[in-house]
């Protein structure tokens, strides 16, 4: 997101600081993330030298909301497909928060062990974290919908009420990686198909429009 004038820049800064800008992500996490967990609230602290962020009492308040959409396995390891909305925008917040609760994102070289990262790299070329939806207040928004697409990824720009919305489908390399997983159950299979072939099944939706897996699905994934 790039402002074309100072007025737009400061307006975007205000929306970020007041929580009016909506940011939704899709991630693939290690393990079976319980569907009952819908929030991670842990203070995030970081230095300006590029070091990893940390969860510390002295950190800034941070909140991540999440919904587990699918359970799967790959190379004998359990993974979870999760949609996330961040209420705050701390550095590496999604990666740190998911790692903090024991479910780091796939192919994360900073917040997982070196052996885990090396194993992930065999089937997923980069960190499986993708911001698929961005929405912000647009006082003078163009009401026309626009799209730009290639073989796998599609970017859609549209207006929803007084919000400008940008939706970007899962990039081709992450589609390929997700396609290598084996879904566990019908609900998980349907959720994964929606992300690997969105033009056929379902365009990515706002976080609140998704339904998390049922607790029974979690029980079966642990068997």
Secondary structure, DSSP 4 states (H G I P E B T S, - for coil): ---SSHHHHHHHHHHHHHT-SEEEEEEEEES---TT--EEE--EE--TTSPPPEE-TTSB--EEEEEEEEEEEETTEEEEEEEEEESS--TTHHHHHHHHTT-PBTT-TTTS-HHHHHHHHTT-SS--EEEEEEEEE-TT---S-EEEE-SS-EEEEEEETTEEEEEEPPPHHHHHHHHTSEE-SHHHHHHHHHHHSTTTS-----GGG--PPPHHHHHHHT-
